Amino acid sequence: MLTLLSCALGVQAQVYRCPGPPVLYTDALSPKEAQEKGCRSIEGTPITVLQSPKPRAAAPAPAPGATPGAAPTASRGGNEGRVDPTQQKGRDDERRRVLESELREAEARLAELQREYQGGQPDRRGDERNNYQKYLDRVAELKAGITRQEADIQALKREISKLP
């Protein structure tokens, strides 16, 4: 800014390029200070100063299902950020259906795992007859799967209970 002001007034200030991270371009040094810091003069090199454009405010995105050119329902009466109650009820109902579907699937997987686990004594498979460690590993995986499914079911039930 000082360089632009100096050039506009007809006063030519000396501009220096100083080394080091970050490289510094300045006209605030005296020749002696510039020499002490190892700065070089960039005489005769044109200097371009650009101003960044001011950021524009982003326009709010239209609501899903809204017709183009229609006034958004969220900005009625100064209630910006509010959703139409019927639209919110539809969203809540859809979310409830999805969560309940996931809950049914998780309960079915849990029942299948428990059936295979048989209270900690699952049947040994053909490839496990001669390898007891393989059997123990499968039993441990089944137990971990049951624990994970139970945790998933509890989380889904908590999410469903939060819905209106």
N, C-alpha and C positions, 0 to 999 in steps of 0.2 A: 504494500500500500504506500509505503514511504517512497519507493522507487517511482511509482506512478505519479505521486504528488510532486516529486522532484523533477521528473521529466515534464510534467505539465507546466511547472513554473520556469522551465528552462535551465534548471540547475542539474548538472549531470553528476550524480553520486557514483562513487566507485562501488561495484558489486564484486563480492568475493565468493569463491566456492571453497568451503572448508571440508577437509577429509574426515572420515570416521563414520561409523554407523550412528545415526543417519547422516548422510551428506547434507551440509547446511549451506544455503545460499543466503547471503546477508549483505546489507549495505550499512550496517550499524557499527562496523569496525573502522578504526583508524588504520592507516597503512602499517604502522608499527605493530599494532595488535594482530593484524592479519599475518604479518611476517612471523611473529612469535608462535602463532597457532598453526602455521604451515598452510595457510589459505592462499589460493591463487586468484589473481584478478581475471575476470572474464570480460575484459574490455572488448568492445566491438561486437560481442555476441548479442544478438537480439534476444530480448526477454519478453516472454508472453505470459500474461497473467489472465487466467480464466476464472470467472465467477461461476460457481455451481448454480444450476437452476433451482428455484424454490420447489420443494415437493408439493404436489397437488394432493388434496384430500381425496381419499378413495371413496367412490360412490358405493353405497350399500348394495349388496347382492340381492336380487329379487328372490322372494320366497319360492320354494318348489311348488309348482302348480299355479303360480301367479301368471296372469296374462301380461305380455309385454305392453308397456305403455299405461297399464293400470296403476293406480295409486297403491303402494304397499299397505297391507293391513296392519303392519307393525307400527306405522308412524301415525295412526289415528289418535287424535286428542293428546299429543305430546307423550304418549307412552312408548317411546322408542325402545326397541329391544324386547318388547312384549309380543307374545304370540297369541293369535286368536284362540280363544278357549276351545272352540270345536276342533281346530287344527291340533292343539295340544292334546286333547282327549284322544284323537285318532293316533297320534304318535305314542301316547301311553298305552293304548290298547294293542298296537302293533308290537311294542316292546314287551308287553306282558305275554302275548302269544309266542314270541320268539323265545323268551326265557322259559316259559312253560314247556315248549317243545324241547329245548335243551335239557331241561330237568327230567323229562320223560326218557330221553335218550341216555342220560347219565345214570338214571335208576335202572334202566335195562342193562347197561354195561356192568353196573355193580352186581346185579342179580346173576349175570352170567359168570362174572369173576368169582362170586361166592359159591356158585354151584360147582365150578371147576376146583376151587380151593378145598372144598369139603371139610371145613373146620380144621385146616392145617394138615390134612392127610389126603392130598390129591392122588389119583391113580398114577402109577408110573407108566410112562410111555415106553415104546419099544427101544428107542435110542437111549433111554435112561436106565435100562435094566443092568447094564454093565458099568455104568458111570454114575455113582451115587452123588458126586459133587454136582453134576449137571441137574439132577433131580432137585437137590437143595437150592441151587440157583433159581430154578423155575418156581419153586415154592416161595422163595424170597421175593421174586418179581411179582408173583400173584398177590402176596401180602401187601407189597408197596402199591400195586395197582388198586387194590381195595381201599387202602388208606387215602390214596389220591382221589378216587371216585367219591368217597365219603366227604372229603373236603370240598370237592367241586359241587356236590349236591347241597352242602350247607351254604356255600357262597351263592348259589343260584336262589336258594330259598330266602336268603337275606336280601338279595336284589329284588325279588318279587315282593317281599314284605315292604320295601321302601316305596313301591309304586302306589299312587292314590287309588 
